[in-house]
């Protein structure tokens, strides 16, 4: 498997984990009407997403 395909699969796995973990946590916070917790989950998720995109892939 070429390196570019492996890099794309790894990136896709990271995005999937991001959506599952932070999405479910944020959704739970919104459902319980805890706006501060929801905002903090979204902020933490945004920081991790930005950091992941800034990281250089080999």
Secondary structure, 3 states (H helix, E strand, C coil): CCHHHHHHHHHHHHHHHHHHHHHHHHHHHHHCCCHHHHHHHHHHHHHHHHHHHHCCCC
